[in-house]
Amino acid sequence: MQVLVAFLVGGCLCALAQLVLDIAKLQPAHVMVLFVTLGAVASGLGLYGSLVRVAGAGASIPLAGFGHVLVQGIAEDVATRGAIGLFTGGFRAASLALSAAVFFAWLMSVLFNPRG
């Protein structure tokens, strides 16, 4: 059941992003920034954490989940380190995901020759 909920929530978030992309005629980069920002705002208001608890990876994997991770990292570091946490928290919380993205992007560029 948990897998089905994660699939449905993640699918709804992705479908919403596609609708925004198609209807608003925004560039993909604008939609990406919009969804990270919406996730951060929802996390700051205490709403996105509940969605992550219910949907698991269905809510934490899409772009809005990245905004949630940033805000949660900042909140944790501010609570433990003070004001410097405003600058360190987001980096600490998202460092593994960003490192993996850079590594796998590099690996794919080495393994495959782009057509174009």
N, C-alpha and C positions, 0 to 999 in steps of 0.2 A: 504493500500500500504506500509506503514511504517513497518508493521509486516512482510510482504513478503521480504522486503529489509533486515531487521534484520535477518530473517531466512536464507536467501541466503548467506549473508556475514558471519554469524556465522558458517553456514554449510561448506562454502568454507575454512574458517580458520581451522576448525576441520578436514576436508578432507585433507588439506595440511599437518597438523600435522601427520595424519595417514599415508600419503604417505611417509613422512620423516621417520617415525617409521619403515615402511615396507621395503622401498628401501635401506635406509642407514644402516639398522640393528643396530640402536642405542637403548640403553635402554630407557624406558619411562622417567626416571629421566633426562636423557640428553636432550630429546626432550622438556621436560617441561622447563628446564633452557634455552634452545635455544630460545623458543618462548617468554619467559619473557624478555630475552635480546633483541630479535628482536623488541618487542613492545616498550621497553625502548629506543632503538636507533631510531626507527621510530618516537617516540614521541619527542625525543630531536631534531630531524631534522624538526619537525613541520608537519609531514605527518600523524601521527596516530590520531591526534585531528580531522582532516577533516573526517577521516573514522568513528570516533565515532559520529560526528555530522550527518553524512548521515545514518549510520546503527544503531545507538543507542546501545541497549543491544547486538545486533549481533556482535559488535566490542568490547564492554566494558566487557562482561562476560568472553570470552575465556582468556587463559593465557597471550596472548599478551596485553590484556587490563590491566592486573595487572602491567606489566612493564610500561605502559602508566600512570597509577595512581601513581606509585612510582615517576616517573620523574616529573609529574605535581606537586605533593606535595613538592618535593624538590625545584622546581623552585619557587613555591609560598612562601615557607619559607625562601629561600635565599633572595627573594625580600623584605620580611617584617622584617626578623630577622638577616640577614647577613649570615656570613659564618657558623654559628651554624645550619642554615637551611639545610646544606648538611647532617647533622646527624639526624635532627628531622623531616624533611619534609616527608620522605617516611613512617616513623612510624605513623605520624599523619594522612596521607592520607589513609593508608591501615588498620588502627587499627580496624575499624568496621568489615571489611570483614574477617580479621584474627581472631578476637574474635568470630565471628559467625561460622567460620570453626572449631575452637577448640571446641566450645560449642556443635555444632551439631555432631561432631565426637564423643565426649564424650557421648552424648545422645544415639547415635546409638549403641555404645559399651555397654551401660547399658541395652538397650531395646532388643537387639538381641544377640544371642549366635553364634559366628562364627563357621562354620564347617571347619574341617581341620584335 
